[in-house]
Amino acid sequence: MQNRHTDRLKYFSELAATTEEYFMPYIKTFHDIYAGTEVLEIGCGEGGNLLPFAKAGCKVTGIDISVNRIKQAKEFFSSTGLAADFINANIFDYSPRKRFFDIILCHDVFEHISPKAELLDFCHCHLKPKGVVFLAFPPWQMPFGGHQQICRNRFLSHAPFIHLFHKSVYRKLLQLGKETNDCIEELMNIKSTSVSIDQFHRLVNRSKLGISDQELWFINPHYKQKFGIKPRKLNTAISRIPYFRDFVTSAFICILRPKS
């Protein structure tokens, strides 16, 4: 298990730095960001992605199903002196009093949710007419698309593609590595909710949202903070090859807008 998975303040700071350097400039090309811009993050965790928006004077709201993550988000934001509204709830049980948002963030959450079409519907229902959704996820077939880096076993946490084994083989491998039952069930659940780029495209095509832009990254922008590796987009020709591209894309990001 990497240190950042236990040191959540470090993880919070890394996410904030990545968002400020890469994701905010990307979003700004599709929607202005100014004081008063209303931003919602679904699955906000400790709130690191929201920090740069709060610094810009945006009105930020974060929602997460984890009690501990929301508690940490409130603590971390309190130490910065910046305002934010953090809510502990299941997004599908949450009704934001008919509030509409200029920007909705869904960063590394989509692959964890089973009712993906419902999540897209939620975004559409709570987005302002000219609002945008920033959505990012690691395609399932990428080397660590199974999130096995959370394993405590050193070999398993550094082993690429093991999540692609049949579920019975994968579970046995995790058991042999002496992972906890909670960790095993979390990884098996991620396997069951996985999503590829083509699957995502089909889901969006059936939704009330449309893709305004998309980027495929060979080296995830977040790897600069995590590993000191310079981010790099996937070769354009390779990014057009269905299925194969999923194996070499560490981050898929896109902007969604309501269909006209």
C-alpha positions as CSV (number, residue, x, y, z in Angstrom):
1,M,0.0,0.0,0.0
2,Q,1.3,3.4,-1.0
3,N,1.9,6.0,1.8
4,R,-0.7,8.4,0.4
5,H,-3.5,5.8,1.1
6,T,-2.8,6.1,4.8
7,D,-1.6,9.8,4.9
8,R,-4.8,11.4,3.7
9,L,-3.5,15.0,4.2
10,K,-0.8,14.2,1.7
11,Y,-3.4,12.7,-0.7
12,F,-5.5,15.9,-0.2
13,S,-2.6,18.1,-1.1
14,E,-1.6,16.1,-4.1
15,L,-5.1,16.1,-5.6
16,A,-5.3,19.9,-5.0
17,A,-2.0,20.4,-6.8
18,T,-3.0,18.3,-9.8
19,T,-6.4,19.9,-10.2
20,E,-4.9,23.4,-10.0
21,E,-2.2,22.6,-12.6
22,Y,-4.1,20.4,-15.0
23,F,-7.8,20.0,-14.5
24,M,-8.9,23.6,-13.8
25,P,-7.2,24.9,-16.9
26,Y,-8.9,22.2,-18.9
27,I,-12.3,23.0,-17.5
28,K,-11.7,26.7,-18.0
29,T,-11.6,26.2,-21.8
30,F,-15.3,25.1,-21.6
31,H,-16.6,27.2,-18.7
32,D,-15.4,30.3,-17.0
33,I,-14.4,30.0,-13.4
34,Y,-14.9,33.0,-11.2
35,A,-16.0,34.1,-7.7
36,G,-19.5,32.7,-7.1
37,T,-19.3,29.8,-9.6
38,E,-21.2,26.9,-8.1
39,V,-19.2,23.7,-8.1
40,L,-20.3,20.3,-6.9
41,E,-18.0,17.3,-6.5
42,I,-19.6,13.8,-6.4
43,G,-17.5,11.4,-4.4
44,C,-15.3,14.3,-3.1
45,G,-13.3,12.2,-0.6
46,E,-11.1,14.6,1.5
47,G,-12.0,17.5,-0.9
48,G,-8.6,18.0,-2.5
49,N,-10.1,18.6,-6.0
50,L,-12.3,21.4,-4.6
51,L,-9.5,23.4,-2.9
52,P,-8.4,25.3,-6.0
53,F,-12.0,26.2,-6.8
54,A,-12.5,27.5,-3.3
55,K,-9.3,29.5,-3.6
56,A,-10.8,31.1,-6.8
57,G,-13.8,32.2,-4.8
58,C,-16.2,29.5,-6.1
59,K,-19.0,28.2,-4.0
60,V,-18.0,24.6,-3.5
61,T,-20.0,21.6,-2.3
62,G,-18.7,18.1,-1.8
63,I,-20.7,14.9,-1.2
64,D,-19.3,11.5,-0.3
65,I,-20.8,8.3,1.2
66,S,-17.9,7.9,3.6
67,V,-18.3,9.5,7.1
68,N,-14.5,9.5,7.6
69,R,-13.7,11.2,4.3
70,I,-16.3,14.0,5.0
71,K,-14.9,14.4,8.5
72,Q,-11.4,14.8,7.0
73,A,-12.6,17.2,4.3
74,K,-14.1,19.5,6.9
75,E,-10.9,19.3,9.0
76,F,-8.6,20.0,6.0
77,F,-10.6,22.9,4.7
78,S,-11.0,24.3,8.2
79,S,-7.2,24.6,8.4
80,T,-7.1,26.6,5.1
81,G,-9.7,29.1,6.2
82,L,-11.7,28.5,3.0
83,A,-15.4,28.0,2.9
84,A,-17.0,24.7,1.7
85,D,-20.1,22.7,2.2
86,F,-19.5,19.0,2.8
87,I,-22.3,16.5,2.9
88,N,-22.2,12.8,4.0
89,A,-24.7,11.0,1.9
90,N,-25.3,8.5,-0.9
91,I,-25.6,10.6,-4.1
92,F,-28.8,8.7,-5.1
93,D,-30.4,9.6,-1.8
94,Y,-29.4,13.2,-1.9
95,S,-31.7,16.0,-3.0
96,P,-29.9,19.4,-3.1
97,R,-33.1,21.4,-2.8
98,K,-33.4,21.9,-6.5
99,R,-29.9,23.5,-6.6
100,F,-28.2,23.7,-9.9
101,F,-24.5,23.9,-10.5
102,D,-22.2,25.5,-13.0
103,I,-19.6,22.7,-12.8
104,I,-20.0,19.2,-11.5
105,L,-16.9,17.1,-10.9
106,C,-16.8,13.4,-11.0
107,H,-13.1,12.4,-10.6
108,D,-12.2,8.7,-10.2
109,V,-15.6,7.9,-9.0
110,F,-17.5,6.6,-12.1
111,E,-15.7,3.3,-12.0
112,H,-16.8,2.6,-8.5
113,I,-20.6,3.2,-9.1
114,S,-22.9,0.5,-10.4
115,P,-25.9,2.5,-11.5
116,K,-23.8,4.6,-13.9
117,A,-26.8,5.7,-16.1
118,E,-28.5,7.0,-13.0
119,L,-25.4,9.0,-12.1
120,L,-25.3,10.7,-15.5
121,D,-29.0,11.5,-15.1
122,F,-28.3,13.1,-11.7
123,C,-25.6,15.3,-13.3
124,H,-28.0,16.3,-16.0
125,C,-30.8,17.1,-13.6
126,H,-28.6,19.3,-11.4
127,L,-26.6,21.1,-14.0
128,K,-27.3,24.6,-15.2
129,P,-28.3,24.9,-18.9
130,K,-24.8,26.1,-19.8
131,G,-23.0,24.1,-17.1
132,V,-20.4,21.3,-17.6
133,V,-19.5,18.0,-16.1
134,F,-15.9,17.2,-15.7
135,L,-15.6,13.4,-15.5
136,A,-12.5,11.3,-15.2
137,F,-11.8,7.6,-14.7
138,P,-9.1,5.0,-15.3
139,P,-10.2,2.5,-18.0
140,W,-10.6,-1.0,-16.6
141,Q,-8.0,-2.6,-18.8
142,M,-5.2,-0.2,-17.8
143,P,-2.4,-1.7,-15.7
144,F,-3.8,-0.7,-12.4
145,G,-7.5,-0.3,-13.4
146,G,-8.4,-2.7,-10.5
147,H,-7.0,-0.3,-7.9
148,Q,-4.8,-3.1,-6.6
149,Q,-2.3,-0.5,-5.4
150,I,-4.4,-0.4,-2.2
151,C,-3.2,-3.9,-1.3
152,R,-0.9,-4.3,1.7
153,N,1.0,-7.1,0.0
154,R,4.0,-5.5,-1.7
155,F,3.9,-7.8,-4.7
156,L,0.2,-7.4,-5.3
157,S,0.2,-3.6,-4.9
158,H,2.9,-3.3,-7.7
159,A,1.6,-6.1,-10.0
160,P,-0.1,-4.7,-13.2
161,F,-3.0,-6.3,-14.9
162,I,-3.7,-8.9,-12.2
163,H,-7.3,-7.5,-11.9
164,L,-8.0,-8.9,-15.4
165,F,-7.8,-12.5,-14.2
166,H,-11.1,-14.4,-13.8
167,K,-12.8,-13.3,-10.6
168,S,-12.2,-16.7,-8.9
169,V,-8.5,-16.6,-9.8
170,Y,-8.2,-13.0,-8.7
171,R,-9.9,-13.6,-5.4
172,K,-7.6,-16.6,-4.7
173,L,-4.6,-14.5,-5.5
174,L,-5.7,-11.8,-3.1
175,Q,-6.3,-14.5,-0.4
176,L,-2.9,-16.0,-0.9
177,G,-1.4,-12.5,-0.5
178,K,-3.2,-12.4,2.9
179,E,-5.2,-9.3,2.1
180,T,-8.0,-8.5,4.6
181,N,-11.6,-9.5,3.8
182,D,-12.6,-5.9,3.6
183,C,-9.8,-5.2,1.0
184,I,-10.7,-8.2,-1.0
185,E,-14.4,-7.4,-1.1
186,E,-13.6,-3.8,-2.1
187,L,-11.4,-4.9,-5.0
188,M,-13.9,-7.5,-6.1
189,N,-16.6,-4.8,-6.1
190,I,-14.4,-2.6,-8.2
191,K,-14.1,-5.5,-10.6
192,S,-17.9,-5.7,-10.8
193,T,-18.4,-2.0,-11.5
194,S,-15.5,-1.5,-14.0
195,V,-16.0,0.5,-17.1
196,S,-14.1,0.8,-20.4
197,I,-14.0,3.8,-22.7
198,D,-16.4,2.2,-25.2
199,Q,-18.8,1.3,-22.4
200,F,-18.7,4.9,-21.2
201,H,-19.4,6.2,-24.7
202,R,-22.5,3.9,-25.0
203,L,-23.8,5.1,-21.6
204,V,-23.4,8.7,-22.6
205,N,-25.0,8.2,-26.0
206,R,-28.1,6.9,-24.1
207,S,-28.1,9.8,-21.7
208,K,-29.2,13.4,-21.9
209,L,-25.6,14.5,-21.9
210,G,-23.1,14.7,-24.7
211,I,-19.3,14.6,-24.9
212,S,-17.9,18.1,-25.8
213,D,-14.3,17.0,-25.5
214,Q,-12.2,14.1,-24.3
215,E,-8.6,13.4,-23.6
216,L,-6.7,10.1,-23.2
217,W,-3.6,10.3,-21.1
218,F,-0.8,7.7,-21.4
219,I,0.7,9.1,-18.2
220,N,-1.9,10.3,-15.8
221,P,-1.6,14.0,-14.8
222,H,-1.8,12.9,-11.2
223,Y,1.4,10.9,-11.6
224,K,3.4,14.1,-11.5
225,Q,2.5,14.5,-7.8
226,K,2.4,10.8,-7.0
227,F,5.6,9.6,-8.7
228,G,7.4,12.7,-10.1
229,I,6.7,11.5,-13.7
230,K,5.9,14.1,-16.3
231,P,2.3,13.6,-17.6
232,R,1.8,12.7,-21.3
233,K,-1.2,12.4,-23.5
234,L,-1.7,9.2,-25.5
235,N,-0.6,9.2,-29.1
236,T,-3.6,10.4,-31.2
237,A,-3.5,7.4,-33.6
238,I,-3.5,5.0,-30.7
239,S,-6.3,6.8,-28.9
240,R,-8.5,6.1,-31.9
241,I,-8.1,2.3,-31.7
242,P,-11.0,0.8,-29.7
243,Y,-10.2,-1.7,-26.9
244,F,-6.4,-1.5,-27.3
245,R,-6.4,2.1,-26.2
246,D,-7.8,1.1,-22.8
247,F,-4.7,-0.9,-22.0
248,V,-2.4,2.1,-22.4
249,T,-4.7,4.9,-21.1
250,S,-4.1,5.6,-17.5
251,A,-6.6,8.4,-17.3
252,F,-9.7,9.2,-19.5
253,I,-11.0,12.7,-18.9
254,C,-13.9,14.5,-20.6
255,I,-16.3,17.4,-20.6
256,L,-20.0,16.7,-20.7
257,R,-22.8,19.1,-21.6
258,P,-26.6,18.8,-21.8
259,K,-27.6,17.8,-25.3
260,S,-29.4,20.5,-27.2
